[in-house]
Structure formats: C-alpha cells, structure tokens
C-alpha cells in the first residue's frame, strides 16, 4: 500500500509539472514596446533660377558685403528698369537679398533716352588740309546723320566724303593759348588706319569757334563712348 501511494504521488507531481510547463509555453509573449516615430527632416526647397539674368549680379554685390543702402542708391541711379517676376522674387529671397534692395528694384524705372535728331547740319565750316605753305582750306558743311558724318564741299561735289563715328580712333581739339585761356578753334577726326580730317569755323580769324564747339558737344551728347582725346596745341 505504501509503495503504491508513493508511485501515485510521483505521478501526480509529474502531471502537475507538465501542466505548469504547458501553461508557460501557451502564454503569449509580452507586447513589444511602442516605437517612437522619427520626425522627418524638412525638405529643402529647390533652387530657383531668375527670369532676369541681371539679378545674378545683384546677388553678387549683396554677398560682397556692400551696404544695402548703397546698393539701393546705385540701382536708382543706374537708369535700368527691373520688372520682377515671382521667380525673381523667390531667387532674391533665397539668396539673402534685403527687402530694401528688392524694393529699389521694384521701384526702378528706365531713364528715357534723349531722341537723336534725324540729321544735324553744321554750316560755315572749313576743311583744313596740309600744313604750312601747303595748307588748304575748303568751305562747306558737315552733316551728322545717325552714326555717319558727311562732308559736303561748297565748291566741288567730287570733294565730298563721309566717315562713321564708330570707325574713329580719336576725336580731339586743337587749341591756342591766349591770355583769357585756351581757345579751341579746330576739331580733328582720326579714322582707324585711315586719314585725318580737321575742321574750323569759317570766321576763325576773328576768334570764332562756335561751330567747332557745337560739333564736339553734339558728339559727346550722342556718342558718350566715342574715343575723345586730349586737346593739342
């Protein structure tokens, strides 16, 4: 009886142990801890290209460190007109251009160019050729039309000629020192790899140089980049 009871207790113990092991196997695993979502990095907006290519120069000047007030003033005085588009505005802001500079660009207006006369005639002139005893003076008039200067000889049409301002190497005065100061009585034109032409007022012997001065002033006003040179004596 004792041996049978001992075996029964062992069997019961084994059954209980098996039940505990089975229960542990069937228990679901603990839930995984919730994952924290990593915030997405902000997207960098694409680089905008300006519609007006001149704005690249404005950005360079701004990044050079020149004060915005000076840049704005230069824009006002340049006479250039800027009609900014949305792309232009985005481009300027992306590149750190200050609002004051952008305002100056928006307010810019093109300075109207003075109308060049269709034709300007300079009468009472002398064409001077040669030097000393070989010097000759031919009366006539000089006509400026566009970029072209034409000499109309007062006596012989065969002596007419013309040349272009864009083809000149130098434009200058010949002056004479006087008590009241230099009097520039002659205007000279040197053609690139070509002849030299000189003109004086017909009444230069009385000290008049009004026509010569009028020619120079007209050329300086209409062709500011022409090759003006220093006067000689």
C-alpha positions as CSV (number, residue, x, y, z in Angstrom):
1,X,0.0,0.0,0.0
2,X,2.8,2.4,0.9
3,X,4.6,1.6,-2.4
4,X,1.5,2.3,-4.4
5,X,0.9,5.6,-2.7
6,X,4.4,6.6,-3.3
7,X,4.1,5.9,-7.0
8,X,0.8,7.8,-7.2
9,X,2.3,10.9,-5.6
10,X,5.1,10.8,-8.1
11,X,2.7,10.5,-11.0
12,X,0.6,13.4,-9.7
13,X,3.7,15.6,-9.3
14,X,4.8,14.8,-12.8
15,X,1.3,15.7,-14.2
16,X,1.3,19.0,-12.3
17,X,4.8,19.8,-13.5
18,X,3.8,19.1,-17.1
19,X,0.7,21.2,-16.7
20,X,2.8,24.1,-15.5
21,X,5.3,23.8,-18.4
22,X,2.4,23.6,-20.9
23,X,0.8,26.7,-19.4
24,X,4.1,28.6,-19.7
25,X,4.5,27.5,-23.3
26,X,1.0,28.6,-24.2
27,X,1.3,32.1,-22.6
28,X,1.7,34.8,-25.3
29,X,4.9,36.8,-25.3
30,X,4.7,40.3,-23.7
31,X,3.9,43.0,-26.3
32,X,6.8,44.9,-27.8
33,X,7.3,48.5,-26.6
34,X,5.8,51.1,-28.9
35,X,8.3,52.6,-31.4
36,X,8.7,56.3,-31.4
37,X,8.4,57.7,-34.9
38,X,11.4,59.7,-36.0
39,X,10.4,63.2,-37.3
40,X,11.1,63.6,-41.0
41,X,13.7,66.2,-41.9
42,X,12.2,69.3,-43.5
43,X,12.6,69.3,-47.3
44,X,15.0,71.9,-48.8
45,X,13.1,73.9,-51.4
46,X,14.7,73.6,-54.9
47,X,16.9,76.4,-56.0
48,X,15.0,78.9,-58.1
49,X,16.6,80.5,-61.2
50,X,15.7,84.1,-62.0
51,X,13.9,85.1,-65.2
52,X,16.1,88.3,-65.3
53,X,19.7,87.2,-65.6
54,X,20.9,90.6,-64.4
55,X,19.8,89.7,-60.8
56,X,22.8,87.3,-60.5
57,X,25.0,90.5,-60.4
58,X,22.7,92.0,-57.7
59,X,23.2,88.9,-55.6
60,X,27.0,89.0,-56.1
61,X,27.1,92.6,-54.9
62,X,24.9,91.8,-51.9
63,X,27.1,88.9,-50.9
64,X,30.2,91.1,-51.3
65,X,29.3,92.9,-48.1
66,X,28.4,96.3,-49.6
67,X,25.7,98.1,-47.5
68,X,22.2,97.7,-48.7
69,X,21.6,101.5,-48.8
70,X,24.5,101.9,-51.2
71,X,23.2,99.1,-53.4
72,X,19.7,100.6,-53.4
73,X,21.0,104.0,-54.3
74,X,23.1,102.6,-57.2
75,X,20.0,100.8,-58.6
76,X,18.1,104.1,-58.5
77,X,20.9,106.0,-60.3
78,X,21.6,103.2,-62.9
79,X,18.6,104.0,-65.1
80,X,17.9,100.3,-65.5
81,X,14.4,99.0,-65.2
82,X,13.6,95.7,-63.4
83,X,10.2,94.0,-63.8
84,X,10.5,91.3,-61.2
85,X,8.5,88.0,-61.6
86,X,7.6,85.6,-58.9
87,X,10.7,83.5,-59.8
88,X,12.8,86.6,-59.5
89,X,11.5,87.4,-56.0
90,X,12.0,83.8,-54.8
91,X,15.5,83.8,-56.2
92,X,16.4,87.1,-54.4
93,X,15.0,85.9,-51.1
94,X,16.7,82.5,-51.3
95,X,20.0,84.3,-51.8
96,X,19.5,86.7,-48.8
97,X,18.8,89.9,-50.7
98,X,17.4,92.5,-48.3
99,X,13.9,93.9,-48.7
100,X,15.2,97.4,-49.2
101,X,17.2,96.3,-52.2
102,X,14.2,94.4,-53.6
103,X,12.1,97.5,-53.1
104,X,14.6,99.5,-55.1
105,X,14.4,97.0,-57.9
106,X,10.6,97.1,-57.9
107,X,10.6,100.9,-58.0
108,X,13.3,101.2,-60.7
109,X,12.3,103.0,-63.9
110,X,14.2,103.2,-67.2
111,X,15.5,106.7,-67.9
112,X,14.2,107.7,-71.3
113,X,17.0,108.3,-73.8
114,X,17.1,111.7,-75.5
115,X,15.9,111.4,-79.1
116,X,18.8,111.8,-81.5
117,X,18.0,114.2,-84.3
118,X,17.5,112.5,-87.7
119,X,20.0,114.9,-89.2
120,X,22.2,117.7,-87.8
121,X,23.9,120.2,-90.2
122,X,26.9,122.2,-89.2
123,X,27.3,125.1,-91.7
124,X,30.1,127.7,-92.2
125,X,33.0,125.3,-91.8
126,X,36.4,125.0,-93.4
127,X,38.0,121.6,-94.2
128,X,41.7,122.1,-93.4
129,X,44.2,120.0,-95.4
130,X,48.0,120.2,-95.3
131,X,50.4,122.2,-93.2
132,X,52.4,125.4,-93.6
133,X,52.6,126.6,-97.2
134,X,50.7,123.5,-98.4
135,X,47.8,124.2,-96.2
136,X,44.5,124.5,-98.0
137,X,41.0,125.4,-96.6
138,X,37.9,124.3,-98.4
139,X,34.5,125.8,-97.4
140,X,31.5,123.5,-96.9
141,X,29.3,121.9,-94.3
142,X,29.4,118.8,-92.1
143,X,26.2,116.6,-91.8
144,X,25.6,114.2,-88.9
145,X,23.0,111.5,-89.7
146,X,22.9,108.6,-87.3
147,X,26.5,107.3,-86.9
148,X,27.6,108.9,-90.2
149,X,29.4,112.2,-90.8
150,X,29.3,113.6,-94.3
151,X,31.4,116.5,-95.7
152,X,29.6,118.4,-98.3
153,X,32.1,120.5,-100.2
154,X,30.9,124.0,-101.0
155,X,32.6,124.2,-104.4
156,X,33.2,120.7,-105.9
157,X,30.9,117.7,-105.2
158,X,33.8,115.4,-106.1
159,X,35.5,116.5,-102.9
160,X,32.6,115.1,-100.8
161,X,33.4,112.3,-98.4
162,X,32.0,110.6,-95.3
163,X,33.1,108.5,-92.3
164,X,31.5,106.8,-89.3
165,X,31.9,107.8,-85.7
166,X,32.2,104.1,-84.8
167,X,35.2,103.9,-87.1
168,X,37.2,106.6,-85.5
169,X,40.4,106.2,-83.5
170,X,40.4,109.6,-81.9
171,X,38.4,112.9,-81.7
172,X,40.1,115.9,-80.3
173,X,40.5,119.7,-80.3
174,X,43.4,121.8,-81.5
175,X,43.6,124.8,-79.2
176,X,45.6,128.0,-78.9
177,X,46.8,129.5,-75.7
178,X,45.5,133.1,-75.1
179,X,45.5,135.5,-72.1
180,X,41.9,134.6,-71.2
181,X,42.7,130.8,-71.6
182,X,42.8,128.2,-74.3
183,X,40.7,128.8,-77.4
184,X,39.9,125.5,-79.2
185,X,39.5,126.6,-82.9
186,X,39.8,123.2,-84.7
187,X,38.2,119.8,-84.3
188,X,40.0,116.7,-85.6
189,X,39.0,113.2,-86.5
190,X,41.4,110.3,-86.9
191,X,40.0,107.4,-88.8
192,X,41.3,103.9,-87.7
193,X,44.0,103.0,-90.2
194,X,42.8,105.9,-92.4
195,X,43.0,109.7,-93.0
196,X,42.8,112.5,-90.6
197,X,40.1,115.2,-91.1
198,X,40.2,118.7,-89.5
199,X,37.6,121.4,-89.5
200,X,37.5,125.1,-88.4
201,X,34.9,127.8,-88.3
202,X,35.0,130.0,-91.5
203,X,35.4,133.0,-89.3
204,X,38.2,131.5,-87.1
205,X,40.4,134.5,-87.9
206,X,38.1,136.7,-85.8
207,X,38.4,134.2,-82.9
208,X,35.1,132.4,-83.6
209,X,34.8,128.7,-82.7
210,X,31.1,128.3,-82.1
211,X,30.5,125.7,-84.9
212,X,33.5,123.6,-83.8
213,X,32.3,123.6,-80.2
214,X,28.8,122.7,-81.4
215,X,30.1,119.7,-83.2
216,X,32.1,118.5,-80.2
217,X,29.1,119.0,-77.8
218,X,26.7,117.2,-80.1
219,X,29.1,114.2,-80.5
220,X,29.7,114.0,-76.7
221,X,25.9,114.0,-76.1
222,X,25.0,111.4,-78.7
223,X,28.1,109.2,-78.6
224,X,29.5,109.3,-75.0
225,X,31.7,106.3,-75.6
226,X,33.3,107.7,-78.7
227,X,37.2,107.9,-78.5
228,X,37.5,111.5,-77.3
229,X,41.1,112.5,-76.7
230,X,43.1,115.3,-75.1
231,X,43.5,118.6,-76.9
232,X,46.7,119.6,-78.6
233,X,48.2,123.0,-79.2
